[in-house]
Structures are given as structure tokens and as C-alpha cells.
Amino acid sequence: MGVVQAFRRVPVVEPRPAVKPPLKWAGGKRWQLPELLPYWNAHRDRRLVEPFCGGLAVATGLVPERALLNDVNPHVINFYQRLKKGLGIQFAMANDSGEYYRARERFNGLLSTGKGMTSEAAGLFYYLNRTGYNGLCRYNSKGGFNVPFGRYRTISYRTAFDEYREAFRGWMFTCMDFDQLELEPSDFVYADPPYDVQFTAYSKGGFTWEDQGRAARWLSRHKGPVILSNQATDRIIDLYGSLKFNLRFLDAPRRINCTGDRTPAKEVLATRNL
């Protein structure tokens, strides 16, 4: 009798679709990808963790199979979670100041009544992000979104985001303080905390110099690969250097802050365990 060989069927894993960051984001780090990819390619079997995921430029550029993506801003995380579930925007969007301010008032009304984590709030957040000034995400002391109208000549809007359901497969989105994240020893961590600049109103509580130090010390204790990015101020350089990070300096293509300043800025790329 002939020998019948049994072959194990290997499951076919569909490639993750390439997607662009879904939001406009002041200070996004897509320009850093050529610097980050050589580090990531040597460790791409690991889980990517971003304690400050912001506009998702890094995650959508590195395309990890597994990721823990966190941000202290609950509205950006609500938007990503809704994208993962299949967000569809049901209202008309227009590049018009009157429409913008009515949408901003509606969004803030949802926040004040405990409805900031709804699908409607996610859609409004997208519209405000696309239409507001310079892609800023800023709140007043009471937690109200207060970015002014952007005055763009033209804006393209989307109402469906179907490809993000598959692109975000295997990615977990959380909203908490960074040091509450449960890191695995093998995690590859990329951290882009708020710049060491005057503008700190990205979330209601702000981000102080004490928070800068707390983040740097927390990351210095991680056993796996760590990359930390920030503006290269003297005290940031001293802080990261004192914690034995290896420092490289990069020319950022531009900086956008609350005044619209686009002056090129020096950035530091600090690494450990790489």
C-alpha cells in the first residue's frame, strides 16, 4: 500500500491593509518613520506599545500585528474605537464657519452631559479635527473643546472608514495615564509625550514638567526596546541623558503650536535596549 502523507494546512493570514492616519494632527511623527523603521524591523515580532498614540502616524507607518495604543485624551480614543467597530458619519459636513461652531457647540454639549463616548461624538470629533485650526486638539479649563475655525480653502471629508476595521485588527486602544499601562517585558515602546513647550492643553489636566520626568523615569525601567521622542530643550536633554538613554538629534520638518508657529525645531530621539 502506498504511504499517505498528511499535510497540515497552514492558515492564510490576510495582509493588513495600508491606511493613512485618519486624523489631521499637529506635531504628528510620520516624518520620523525612516528613523524608526530600522529599529522596528529588527523587533517587528513584538507588540508595539504607544503610551501617547496621538494621531497614529507611527502605528499606521510601522504596521504591527499587535499593538497597545493609549492616549489620555478620551475623545481621540473613542474615535479610534469607533473606527475599529465600523464608524459611519450620518450628518453633512461643510467647510463653513457657522457649521463648524454649531458642531463644536453640539460636541461640547455631549461632553457636558456624559455623552462624549458615543458614535455621534466620534463623528463630530472627526469633523472638528478636519475643519479646525492647524489640526490642533485643545480644551479650556472646563474641558470644553475650543479650537477655532481653520479657514482652509478646501477640505475633503469622509463618511465611511471601512478599511480601518481590518487595519486595526489586533490593536487595542485604551485611555488612561501612561503609568497605568501593563507592559510586557518584551514590548517595543515608542513614546511621544507632549512637547516640553508652553502649550499643554491637549487634555483637561495638561502635561507638566513633573509629568515629563515621571514619563522618562517610567520608560527607563522598561526591560524591552524603548524609543522616546521630544523637543530638544536643554532640560529634556539633561533629563534623558541622566537616565542613560542614548541620544540622537533630528531636524523636525516643522512645528505647529497654538500660535501657528512653523519654525523648524530640533528634536531628540532617545533610545534604550536597542
ROMIDO-465325 format. One line per 3 residues: number of its first residue (from 0); their letters; for each residue x, y, z of C-alpha. Coordinates in nm, 4 decimals. Example, Ala and Ser with C-alpha at 12.3 -4.5 7.8 and 13.67 -1.06 7.14 Angstrom:
0) as) 1.2300:-0.4500:0.7800  1.3670:-0.1060:0.7140
% end
This chain:
0) mgv) 0.0000:0.0000:0.0000  0.1169:0.3485:-0.0710  0.2075:0.5781:0.2107
3) vqa) -0.0431:0.8536:0.2578  0.1156:1.1671:0.3892  -0.0872:1.4087:0.5935
6) frr) -0.0163:1.7748:0.5366  -0.1071:2.0324:0.7940  -0.2975:2.3192:0.6446
9) vpv) -0.1249:2.6467:0.7270  -0.3766:2.9229:0.7871  -0.3519:3.2097:0.5443
12) vep) -0.3166:3.5438:0.7178  -0.4551:3.8254:0.5085  -0.2189:4.1206:0.4877
15) rpa) -0.3203:4.4184:0.6933  -0.4426:4.6987:0.4635  -0.2218:5.0041:0.4439
18) vkp) -0.4048:5.3046:0.5824  -0.3181:5.6659:0.6408  -0.3571:5.8303:0.9808
21) plk) -0.7310:5.9029:0.9995  -0.6941:6.2449:1.1656  -0.5086:6.5661:1.0926
24) wag) -0.2589:6.6022:1.3754  -0.0375:6.8913:1.4834  0.3073:6.7550:1.5648
27) gkr) 0.2480:6.4167:1.4004  0.5548:6.1942:1.3692  0.5103:6.0435:1.0232
30) wql) 0.8301:6.2215:0.9197  1.0198:6.0111:1.1766  0.9333:5.6788:1.0145
33) pel) 1.2627:5.6484:0.8165  1.4457:5.6809:1.1506  1.2171:5.4369:1.3346
36) lpy) 1.1832:5.1594:1.0764  1.5371:5.0155:1.1123  1.4801:4.9763:1.4877
39) wna) 1.1318:4.8323:1.4398  1.2268:4.5902:1.1613  1.4688:4.4153:1.3983
42) hrd) 1.1871:4.3624:1.6510  0.8641:4.3509:1.4496  0.7529:4.0258:1.6104
45) rrl) 0.6989:4.2180:1.9346  0.3934:4.4108:2.0478  0.4109:4.7826:1.9753
48) vep) 0.3067:4.9998:2.2687  0.2450:5.3721:2.2386  0.1604:5.5442:2.5669
51) fcg) 0.0861:5.8690:2.3761  -0.0531:5.7480:2.0433  -0.1950:6.0843:1.9293
54) gla) -0.2699:6.0852:1.5564  -0.1492:5.7253:1.4911  0.1182:5.8267:1.2407
57) vat) 0.3696:5.5823:1.3889  0.1377:5.2825:1.4297  -0.0040:5.3147:1.0763
60) glv) 0.3512:5.3508:0.9435  0.5085:5.0568:1.1314  0.2000:4.8323:1.0823
63) per) 0.2431:4.5967:1.3805  0.0384:4.2786:1.4099  -0.0223:4.3534:1.7791
66) all) -0.0389:4.6933:1.9397  -0.1461:4.8633:2.2607  -0.2248:5.2234:2.1710
69) ndv) -0.3055:5.4573:2.4550  -0.3815:5.8242:2.4921  -0.5018:6.0355:2.7828
72) nph) -0.7488:6.2153:2.5526  -1.0733:6.0126:2.5724  -1.2221:6.1640:2.2570
75) vin) -0.9425:6.0579:2.0249  -0.9568:5.7059:2.1731  -1.3358:5.6968:2.1352
78) fyq) -1.2882:5.7863:1.7675  -1.0370:5.5036:1.7114  -1.2532:5.2524:1.8961
81) rlk) -1.5487:5.3531:1.6800  -1.3367:5.3161:1.3646  -1.2470:4.9644:1.4723
84) kgl) -1.6182:4.8837:1.5028  -1.7078:5.0433:1.1673  -1.7845:5.4127:1.2154
87) giq) -2.0167:5.5812:0.9699  -2.0871:5.9546:0.9857  -2.4518:6.0363:0.9245
90) fam) -2.4512:6.4169:0.9186  -2.3435:6.6546:0.6416  -2.0018:6.8190:0.6811
93) and) -1.9051:7.1534:0.5309  -1.6049:7.3854:0.5336  -1.8136:7.6640:0.6803
96) sge) -1.7549:7.8640:0.9992  -2.1194:7.8644:1.1013  -2.1471:7.4869:1.0640
99) yyr) -1.8181:7.4429:1.2468  -1.9182:7.6435:1.5517  -2.2586:7.4755:1.5676
102) are) -2.0843:7.1364:1.5587  -1.8387:7.2486:1.8258  -2.1272:7.3597:2.0479
105) rfn) -2.3034:7.0279:1.9920  -1.9843:6.8334:2.0708  -1.9262:7.0264:2.3924
108) gll) -2.2907:6.9722:2.4837  -2.2385:6.5976:2.4520  -1.9293:6.6195:2.6717
111) stg) -2.1117:6.8142:2.9418  -2.3987:6.5625:2.9536  -2.1834:6.2473:2.9723
114) kgm) -2.2311:6.1506:2.6049  -1.8759:6.2109:2.4890  -1.8109:5.8422:2.4209
117) tse) -2.0921:5.7989:2.1673  -2.0757:5.7388:1.7941  -2.2146:6.0875:1.7347
120) aag) -1.9347:6.2377:1.9440  -1.6773:6.0411:1.7414  -1.8194:6.1750:1.4158
123) lfy) -1.8227:6.5304:1.5465  -1.4649:6.4924:1.6702  -1.3597:6.3903:1.3179
126) yln) -1.5377:6.6889:1.1630  -1.3892:6.9338:1.4147  -1.0435:6.7858:1.3608
129) rtg) -1.0616:6.8189:0.9837  -1.2073:7.1701:0.9911  -1.0426:7.3317:1.2940
132) yng) -0.7281:7.5401:1.3028  -0.3997:7.3597:1.2202  -0.5194:7.0148:1.3310
135) lcr) -0.4998:7.1248:1.6949  -0.6745:6.9389:1.9749  -0.7184:7.1830:2.2627
138) yns) -0.9518:7.2243:2.5596  -1.0304:7.5014:2.8044  -1.0091:7.4686:3.1830
141) kgg) -1.3642:7.3307:3.1974  -1.2864:7.0562:2.9462  -1.4602:7.2211:2.6502
144) fnv) -1.3096:7.1864:2.3015  -1.2064:7.5378:2.1995  -1.0096:7.5176:1.8732
147) pfg) -1.1229:7.7955:1.6334  -1.2352:7.7538:1.2731  -0.9467:7.6721:1.0414
150) ryr) -1.0190:7.8735:0.7244  -0.8901:7.6103:0.4801  -0.9557:7.6697:0.1131
153) tis) -1.0837:7.3156:0.0542  -1.1310:7.0102:0.2774  -1.2059:6.6507:0.1817
156) yrt) -1.4338:6.4687:0.4242  -1.5133:6.1012:0.4650  -1.8313:5.9429:0.5933
159) afd) -1.7178:5.5764:0.5838  -1.3939:5.4218:0.7137  -1.4396:5.0528:0.6293
162) eyr) -1.0711:4.9713:0.5795  -0.9872:5.0683:0.9377  -1.1853:4.7753:1.0765
165) eaf) -0.9306:4.5360:0.9288  -0.6311:4.7677:0.9710  -0.6953:4.7884:1.3463
168) rgw) -0.7308:4.4122:1.3878  -0.5117:4.3058:1.6808  -0.4779:4.6610:1.8064
171) mft) -0.6128:4.7608:2.1482  -0.6998:5.1228:2.2245  -0.7010:5.2439:2.5842
174) cmd) -0.7429:5.5749:2.7648  -0.5518:5.6044:3.0898  -0.2464:5.7631:3.2463
177) fdq) 0.0639:5.6121:3.0862  0.1982:5.4543:3.4051  -0.1196:5.2501:3.4454
180) lel) -0.0378:5.0523:3.1300  0.0590:4.6908:3.1897  0.3748:4.6452:2.9867
183) eps) 0.5087:4.3043:2.8916  0.8893:4.2729:2.9250  0.9251:4.2180:2.5504
186) dfv) 0.7124:4.5143:2.4409  0.8591:4.7599:2.1905  0.7652:5.1019:2.3290
189) yad) 0.7545:5.4203:2.1241  0.6681:5.7244:2.3365  0.5953:6.0707:2.2044
192) ppy) 0.4805:6.2702:2.5081  0.3615:6.6308:2.4682  0.6484:6.8601:2.3820
195) dvq) 0.8324:7.0466:2.6531  0.6723:7.3745:2.5442  0.4204:7.6200:2.6843
198) fta) 0.1192:7.4612:2.5127  -0.0032:7.1803:2.7413  -0.3846:7.1997:2.6986
201) ysk) -0.4126:6.8852:2.4857  -0.6147:6.7289:2.7666  -0.8021:6.8822:3.0563
204) ggf) -0.5281:6.8146:3.3102  -0.2394:6.9330:3.0926  0.1115:6.7840:3.0922
207) twe) 0.3579:6.9388:3.3358  0.7338:6.9182:3.3784  0.6694:6.6757:3.6627
210) dqg) 0.4813:6.4567:3.4134  0.7770:6.4765:3.1713  1.0081:6.3421:3.4397
213) raa) 0.7606:6.0789:3.5515  0.7256:5.9508:3.1937  1.1005:5.9394:3.1329
216) rwl) 1.1681:5.7526:3.4584  0.8846:5.5060:3.3918  1.0198:5.4286:3.0458
219) srh) 1.3774:5.3939:3.1739  1.2632:5.1000:3.3878  1.1239:4.9016:3.0928
222) kgp) 1.3324:4.5936:3.0018  1.2401:4.5897:2.6333  1.3221:4.8293:2.3478
225) vil) 1.2269:5.1928:2.4115  1.2265:5.4960:2.1829  1.1365:5.8317:2.3322
228) snq) 1.0862:6.1472:2.1270  1.0630:6.5084:2.2394  1.1704:6.8598:2.1556
231) atd) 1.5402:6.9008:2.2317  1.5201:7.1594:2.5079  1.8147:7.1791:2.7458
234) rii) 1.6238:7.0271:3.0353  1.4859:6.7408:2.8221  1.8403:6.6587:2.7072
237) dly) 1.9608:6.6652:3.0677  1.6686:6.4508:3.1853  1.7056:6.1789:2.9212
240) gsl) 2.0839:6.1805:2.9481  2.0723:6.1385:3.3266  1.8566:5.8269:3.2771
243) kfn) 2.1176:5.6725:3.0437  1.9200:5.6988:2.7224  2.1238:5.7084:2.4029
246) lrf) 2.0514:6.0428:2.2343  2.0276:6.1336:1.8676  1.9214:6.4728:1.7342
249) lda) 1.6904:6.5278:1.4379  1.5635:6.8275:1.2445  1.1862:6.8285:1.2583
252) prr) 1.0337:6.9499:0.9298  0.8143:7.1996:1.1150  0.6470:7.2703:1.4452
255) inc) 0.2797:7.3671:1.4778  0.1678:7.5020:1.8103  -0.1161:7.7123:1.9456
258) tgd) 0.0229:8.0247:1.7740  0.0634:7.8584:1.4337  0.4444:7.8840:1.4526
261) rtp) 0.6026:7.6647:1.1823  0.9669:7.7261:1.2707  1.1816:7.4096:1.2348
264) ake) 1.2705:7.2640:1.5723  1.5424:7.0322:1.6966  1.4124:6.7032:1.8333
267) vla) 1.5812:6.4366:2.0406  1.5338:6.0661:1.9731  1.6271:5.8813:2.2928
270) trn) 1.6693:5.5011:2.2869  1.7315:5.2189:2.5327  1.7741:4.8425:2.4932
273) l) 1.8177:4.8649:2.1162
% end
